Amino acid sequence: MQECVSKVRSNIFKPLGHSIRHYAKKAGDDCRMAVVDLPAKVDPDCPQPCMRSTKKKRGILHKIKMKVVEGGTNFGTPFRRLLCKPPEPVVVQEKEPAPAPQKKALALPAPRPGLQVAVLGADTAVGQYVALLLKQCPCIKKLRLYDASCPTKSECNRNLCQVVHDLQHINTNCLVQAFSCADCQLQLCLQNSDIVLMLETSLTKVDMPHYQRFACQAPIVKEYSDAIASECPKAFVIVCTTPIDCMVPLVAETLKETGWYDPRRLLGSVAVPEMRASTLAARALSLEPWYTRVPCVGGTEGEALVPLFSRAVEYFDFAKHNAEMMTAAVRNAPVAVARNVGPCSKAADLSEAHALAGLVNKVSHALLCKDVPRVRGFVETDATQVISPARFIASTVDLGGGGIKKLLGLPKMNALETTLVNVGLNSLCERHIMVQNWYLTHHCPSKKSDAFRSQFFTVRPDERFNECAHANF
């Protein structure tokens, strides 16, 4: 019994922080209670029991590890005694309520620029087809259609307002509006217009002579020109009213009367005969029509129109009899199409609308994008390039942001085409004299008649004939 007590006493003096428990090796009568539990003493600095082992003697490796631990790593953590620090009181800060979520306003893109186009004479079938094609042009943001005739007498059965409502369903960013002459809305239709397209009314027929068609269309074109001078004098005017050879000088004289005449913003359409000539040449040569271009010079119809088939393909020329036959086919194309239908009325509506819409697209793209497309048109000649008896002829021009940028004049031609151009220029001179007499008789004011007669209609002398494009003949 004493031996067991001595063993227990010897274990009391062991290091603090350990709970020691011993059992007797052998149970006997002298030591029945061999198990003694002695609670370890509590350290005031660290109430938790220290689990550090003291079996191994501290050596140099332990010191090295302790130094590493002092450097900030956890390499020697199991070998050092960590003192427990009293926990710091946690201060709970009251969170401010979050602001209500606000939707960010989406930045709207800048509006795309666009042009406003006024189509005068849209009550005809050609006008409606042109409106359908122009509705798909991305450069046009506003399209105004003007009904130039009474709806009951028009050749088209559909009312223009119904056509406009129908066009509004097309998913393009172009606003279409309708105006009528019955409500005297011509000035309202032309306000702030950038491009004005003049189409002929349904009063004329294909088989009528040019002087009869001019007598029917001249008062209407004169009214259009006066309205353009008052509402949109800086608009680009495209004349498609037949006879175009006579209407372009009439529009020019009317604008000059008001002081707003700009030769760079007046163009007569030659798109329809050029389209027909290019298609005919492409079929004759078995080529792609889209890449075949036959320029038309001189006039716009009849014997004044001269398609240059020698310029269709480079280094190739048609035979003389083939060129004459194709020229006659292009000149008589409107009458031939009308005869296939029956009565001599407007029949080539779809092809004409396609050609006119393509011309308007090129002009709108040039005015908006400052591009330089090349087109053929009936324009005023430049004395430094072409000197002819006629002041206005059809030639090639370059378009720009301000209108007609450059007149390229007449290209090189063969002998047959040169003869046809000479005859056509004489015919144009006779038509211009007819326009002069009609204007001076009906609408020229008495005070300024002498000035108009001398400034506008006087034929220029051929003083610099050798310097013009005719020298290439």
URBELWO-V731468 format. One record per pair of residues at least 24 apart in sequence whose ideal C-beta (glycine too) atoms are under 6 Angstrom apart, sorted by the first residue. I is the first residue (numbers start at 0). J is the second residue. D is the distance in Angstrom with one decimal. If there is no record, write none. Layout:
# URBELWO-V731468
i = {I/I}
j = {J/J}
d = {D/D}
This chain:
# URBELWO-V731468
i = {0/0/3/7/15/16/16/45/45/51/113/114/114/114/114/114/115/115/115/116/116/117/117/117/117/117/118/118/119/119/119/120/120/120/121/122/122/122/122/123/124/124/125/125/125/126/127/128/128/129/129/129/132/133/134/134/134/134/135/136/138/138/138/139/139/141/142/142/143/143/144/145/145/146/147/147/148/153/154/185/186/186/189/189/189/190/192/192/193/194/195/195/195/196/197/197/197/197/198/199/199/204/204/205/205/205/205/206/209/212/212/213/213/216/220/220/221/224/224/228/228/228/232/235/235/235/236/237/237/238/239/239/243/243/243/244/244/244/244/245/245/247/247/248/248/248/249/252/252/262/263/263/264/266/266/267/267/268/269/269/269/269/269/269/270/270/271/271/272/272/273/274/275/275/276/276/279/280/280/294/295/295/296/296/296/297/297/297/298/298/299/302/303/303/303/304/305/305/305/307/309/319/322/365/369/371/371/372/373/381/384/384/384/385/385/385/386/386/386/387/388/388/389/389/389/389/408/409/411/417}
j = {29/30/30/35/40/48/49/82/83/80/140/138/139/193/363/367/141/192/193/142/194/143/188/189/192/195/144/196/145/197/223/147/198/200/145/146/148/153/159/201/155/348/348/351/352/198/162/348/352/352/355/356/356/356/166/169/171/173/171/360/363/364/367/173/363/174/173/175/176/188/177/178/188/179/180/200/200/201/201/226/226/230/226/230/231/230/231/234/234/235/227/234/236/237/223/238/239/240/239/240/241/343/344/333/334/337/343/343/242/241/242/242/245/240/246/249/253/250/253/254/257/259/259/264/362/402/265/266/268/267/268/355/267/299/377/298/299/427/430/430/434/377/391/391/431/434/434/438/455/379/402/403/402/376/378/376/377/358/295/299/375/376/377/393/354/358/351/354/304/329/375/354/329/332/306/329/325/308/311/375/375/393/393/394/409/393/420/423/423/427/377/426/423/426/427/330/419/420/423/416/413/415/415/398/400/397/399/398/397/406/408/467/468/409/467/468/461/464/467/424/424/428/424/427/428/431/468/468/471/472}
d = {5.2/5.8/4.4/4.9/5.0/5.5/3.8/5.5/5.4/5.8/2.6/5.8/5.5/4.3/5.1/5.8/4.2/5.1/5.2/5.4/4.6/4.6/5.5/5.4/4.2/5.0/5.2/4.9/4.8/5.2/5.6/4.7/3.5/5.6/5.9/4.3/5.5/4.8/5.5/5.4/5.5/4.4/4.9/5.4/5.2/5.2/5.4/5.9/3.4/4.7/5.4/5.3/3.6/5.7/5.4/5.3/5.8/5.2/5.7/5.3/4.2/5.6/5.0/5.4/5.9/4.9/5.6/4.8/5.0/4.9/5.3/4.9/4.6/4.4/5.7/5.3/5.4/5.9/4.1/5.0/5.5/5.2/5.4/4.1/5.2/5.2/4.5/5.0/5.8/5.0/5.9/5.0/4.9/5.1/5.9/5.1/5.8/5.0/5.4/4.3/5.5/5.2/5.5/4.9/5.5/4.6/5.1/4.0/4.4/5.8/5.8/5.7/4.8/5.3/5.2/5.8/6.0/4.9/3.6/5.6/4.0/5.1/3.7/4.8/5.9/5.8/5.2/5.4/6.0/4.8/4.6/5.8/4.5/4.3/5.7/4.9/5.5/5.9/5.0/5.3/5.0/5.3/5.5/5.8/5.6/4.9/5.5/5.7/5.6/4.5/3.7/4.4/4.3/4.2/5.9/5.8/2.8/5.9/5.1/5.5/4.8/5.8/5.9/4.9/4.0/4.4/5.2/4.7/5.7/5.8/5.6/4.4/5.3/5.1/3.9/4.8/5.6/5.7/4.2/5.5/6.0/5.9/5.3/5.8/5.6/5.8/5.3/3.6/5.4/5.3/5.5/5.5/3.9/4.5/5.2/5.6/4.5/5.2/5.4/5.6/5.0/5.8/6.0/3.8/4.1/5.3/5.7/5.4/5.6/4.9/3.9/5.7/5.4/5.9/5.1/5.1/5.2/5.7/4.8/4.7/5.6/4.0/5.2/3.6/4.8/5.9/4.0/4.3/5.0/4.6}
